[in-house]
Amino acid sequence: MADSEVLVDTNEMDNLVGGLKSSGFNHMLVNMALSIDELRTKANDLSENGLNTQQIADELSISQTTVKWLIDEGMVEKPPDDIRIGWRTIGARATRIEAIGLILADITDEEGGDIDTIVGISINGIAFAQSLAGHIDADFAIFRSVDGEGSGHLSNKYGNVAGRNVAIIDDVLSTGSTMSKTIESLRSQGANVSLCMVLVNKTERNEIDGVPLRGIIRAVKV
């Protein structure tokens, strides 16, 4: 497998690291699977516990294609081209999530800042979206992504998107399929999707379905 390269926006990363160090970043032990066999075991355990492909992909921060390859051992010869991303050190403490929210708020301002509603894609985009919404005083909404061919669902317990300028937040962009489905669904409900943001962009894309795409970190293979 080829080595992976992480391309970082240094200005944004300096702000992030400063916030994380003040919260005790150096003292957190992070447990990540280190081998394919360990990932396969984790994926199968989650499947046996009732999680679907989308939910397992969210939990392990890998693509759904990789999840299917891990679970269907022997059925697909060639492993998918993927990079596993771990951000438990951030997610374990609210102050670190707030640090990410501040970075996202700065990116939002850089992109024009005219956002009425922040939509977090379940499950991993929710905490960051809520933090961002608080920082820029925007409404907050949750989009439930689904496994398979479904389009997903905007929860009716939170903000609506009709006639609103919307930014979508998720943790990782792998193939872009989840983000594309979310954009399509929100547009069908009358939203003007103005910006998509992720913690890690695993592609070289800077837009998706005509919407600017920003990642705090870009991780691509070389």
N, C-alpha and C positions, 0 to 999 in steps of 0.2 A: 504494500500500500504506500502511496506517495506521501511524503511529509506534507503537513498542512501549514498554511501561512495565515496569520492573523494581521489584518491591516487595521490600524487604529487611528481615529481622529485624536491627535495628542492633546489638543486643547480641552476637548470634552472629557477625555480620560483623566487628565490631571485633576479636574474638578471632582470626578467620581472617586478617584483613589484617595483624595484628601478627605472626602466625606466618609469613606469606608474605614480609613485608618482611625479617624476620631471615634468610630463606633467599635473598635477592637477587631478590625479585619484580620490582623496577624495572629489572633488567638483562636480562630475558628478552624476546626478540623472538618474537612469536606470529604465525604465518602462517595466516590464515583467508581463505577465498574471499569476495570482496567483491561479487560479482554473480551473478545467476542463471546467466549463461553459464558462469562459472567453476565454479559448483556442478554444473551439468549436465555439464561436462567431467570433473570429478572423479568424479561418480556413474557415468558411462559407463566411465571408465578402471577403476574398481573392479569394475564388472560384467564387463568384458572379462578382468579378472584372476581371475574365478571366484567373487567374493563374491556372495551372494544378497541379496535385498532387506533382510532383517533385519540382516545384517552391514554393509551399506552405511549403513543408518540409524544403527547403532551408531557407525560410523567418522565420520560427518558430523554426528552429534547432531541429526538431524532425524527426522520421523516416516516410517514406511514409505509412507504415502500420498504424502508429498512426494517420496520416492525414485522411486516409480512415475511420478509426474508429470514428474520431471526426465528419466527414461530414455525414457518414451513421449512424446517431444516431438510436439505436434500432435494427439495422440489425445484429450487432455483439454484443453478450452478454458480453464476457470477454474482458476487456481493454487490449491492448498490453503492454508488458513489456518494458518500455521506460523511459528515463530521458531527460527532456528538458534542453538544454544548452543555456544560454544567454551570448553574448560577445559584446553587443552594446557599453559598456564603452571603449573597445579597438577600435572598428570600427569607432567610432565617430571622432577620431583624427588621422591624418597621422603619427604623432610622435609615437603614440602607436602601429600602424601597423608596423612602422620601428623597434620598440623594439621587436616585434614578429619575424620580418625578421632576426634580429640578432641572436635570439635564434635558429631559423631554420638553419641559416648558421653554427652555432656552432655544431648542431646535424649532419648536412651534413658532416662537417669536421671529426667529431667523427666516422662517418660511412665509411670513406674512402675518401670522398671529390672529387672523380673523376666524376663530373657531368657536362655535356655540356649544357643541356636544362632543364629549370624548367617549368612544365606544371601545370597551375592552373585550377581546375575544376570550371566551372561557377555555381553559381555566387560568392559564398562565398570564394572560394579558390584563386580568381584572385588577389586581393590586396596583400595578403601575398606572393603569388608566385612571383609577380612583385618585391616586396621588396627584397625577397631572391635572385632573379636573379641579382639585382643590387649589393647586398653585395658580391656575389661570382663571378661577371662578367660572368654570363652565359646567354645564349639565353632564351627568354621568350615566352611561347606558351599558348594558351587557349583551353581547351576542353569543348565543350558544352554537358552537360549531358541532357538526355531526359527522359520523362515520359514513362512508359510501357516497351515494349519489345525491343525497338530500342537500338542500340549500342552506339549512340552519335556521335559527329563529332568534329574533330580537325580543328579549324578555320585556313583558309589559309591566313589570314591577319597578322599572327605573325610567330614565329619560327616554323621550321619543326622538325621532330623527327627521320627521317630515318637515321640509322647508328649512332645515338647519344645515349649517356648515360643519362637517363632521371630520374628526381625526380618528383613525383606527389604530389601536395598540395591541401588539402581541409580543411574545418573548423572542421567538425565533422564526425566521422565514427560511424554509428549506426548498420547496419546489414552487411555492406561491399559490398553490391550489386553494388552501384555506382562506388566504387573504382575498383571492379573486372571488370566491363564493360570497364572502362577506361584503365586498364592494357591490357585487351584483344585487344581493338581497337588500342592502340598505338603499341603493339607488331605486329599486322597485318600490320602496316605501317613501320616496320623495326626498331622500337625502342628497345633499351636494357633498360628495366625499372629496375633501380637499387635501388630505395628507394621510399617509400610512407610516407608522414608526414601529421599529422592533429593537430589542436589545442587540440581537445578532442577526445580520444578513448573511446567509450562507451562499448567496448568489452574487453575480456581478451586476445585477439589475439596479437601476436607480429610479425606476418608475414601474408601476404595475396597473394595467388597464387604464392608462392615461392619468394615473394619480402619482404624484411624487412619493418616492419611497426612501426613507432615511433609517439607517441603522447606527446605533452607537458604536458598534464594532462590526467590521466585515471580516468574515472568515472564509477563505477560498483556498482550494488546493492548487499547488503549483507543480 
